[in-house]
Amino acid sequence: MTFGSRARGDNQLDSEYDFLIESVGVRSLWDLKKLEDDLVEALHQNISLLTPNMVKDDFFLLKGLREDGMHIYGNSLAHLWGAKD
């Protein structure tokens, strides 16, 4: 899922990409760092990666994800805020 200014469409040219990564393929901090490096190289832009564990207790971030998150691959993240798919 991408979120923030890029998902809303009100980004600046130098705005970073914000991603919530929910993948069984990302099992360690090393995997997350490798993914981050690959995305920076592909997008030529700074990025911010979050995992569900990083946001599960952050009401305001979850609210932002619900409001402007753009699901780009895989299953819905509705379980993070108690909704059912």
Residue, then its C-alpha position, 0 to 999 in steps of 0.5 A: m500500500t502506498f499512502g501520503s502525498r503520493a497516494r493523494g496526488d498532492n506530492q511535490l517532485d521531491s516528495e518521498y514515497d511512503f509504503l506499508i509493506e505487508s509481505v511474507g517475503v519480508r521476514s527480517l530487517w535485512d529483507l526490509k533494508k534490501l527492499e528499501d534499497d531496491l525501491v530507492e534505486a528503481l524510483h530514484q527517490n527517497i522512500s519510507l517503509l513501514t510494516p503492520n507491526m510499526v503502525k498497529d497501535d498508531f491511531f492517527l497513522l491508521k486513520g491516514l492509511r484508511e483515508d488516503g492509502m492506495h492499495i497497490y498489491g495483494n490483500s486489503l489491510a482492513h484487519l489493521w483497523g478491525a474491519k472485515d474484508 
